[in-house]
Amino acid sequence: AERLVILTVQRVIAELPGLPPAIRDQCRAASTIEAAGTAARAAEAWAAEAWAAAAWAAAWAAEAAIREQIFRSACQLWLDALVQHSETSPKAP
């Protein structure tokens, strides 16, 4: 079972996309269960940080989309008001 854990860290966890090179190298070099555990915890900490950053970016993008929609709605209201004003204003002779 220990060998399976070590191989998983060396060959699977080490290949996670975006894993920093230092952690990737640590995973590949793990030759004991202790080293594999340390490397796996480092990869887990990195992944948690990456997920937190992704969640923040998703929330920011959602807020930006809402702000854009509010801006577009405000512009449309302004344009509608201009059209309505030009249609109801007396025409110059």
N, C-alpha and C positions, 0 to 999 in steps of 0.2 A: 504494500500500500504506500509506503514511503517513496518508493521509486516512482510510482504513478504520480504522486504529488510533485516530486521534483521535476519529472518530465513535463507535467502540465505547466508548471511555472516556466521552465526553460523554453518550451515549444509553443505554448498557447498564449499564456499571459504576456510573454515577451513580444508577441506579434500584434498586440492590441494597437489599432490605428491611433496615431497621435501620442503614443507613450514617449515621454522624454528619453533621449538616448542613455542617460545615466541609469535610469530605472530599467530600461530595456537590457542594458549590459549586465546590471545586477541580477535580473531574472535569468539571463542566459548563463551566467557564471555560477548560479546556485547549484551546489553539489551535495549539500546536506539538507536535512529536513528543516533545520533551524535557519539556514540561509534562504531556503525556499520560502519559509514563513515570513521572514523579514522582507524579502523581495515582493512577495504577494501583498503584504500590508502596505508597502510603499506604492505599489501599483493601485491598490484600493484607495489610498489617500489621494493619489493623483486623479483617479476616476471621479471620486466624490467632489473634488474641487472643479473638475471639468464639467460635471453635471450641474453644479451650482452656477457656474459661469454661463452655461447654456440656458438654464432656467431664467437667469437674470436677463440675458439677451432676448429670450422669447417674450418675457414680460415687457421689456423696453419696446420691442417691436410692436407688441399689441397696443401699448399706450401711444406709440407714434402713429399707428393706424387710426386710432380713435381721434387723436389731435388733427390728423389730416382730414378725416371725415367732418369734423367740426368746422375746420377752415373752409372746406369745399361747400358745406352747407351755408356758412356765413357769406361766402362769395356769391352763391346762387341767390340768396335772399337779396343781396345788394343789387345784383343784376336785374332781378325781377322788379325791384322797387324802381330802378332806373327806367325800365321798359314801361312800367305802369305810369310813371310820372310823365314820360314822353308821350304816351297815348292820351293822357288826360289834360296835358298842358295846352293852353290856347296857342294856336299856330300864329306865327307872325305873318302879317299881310304881305 
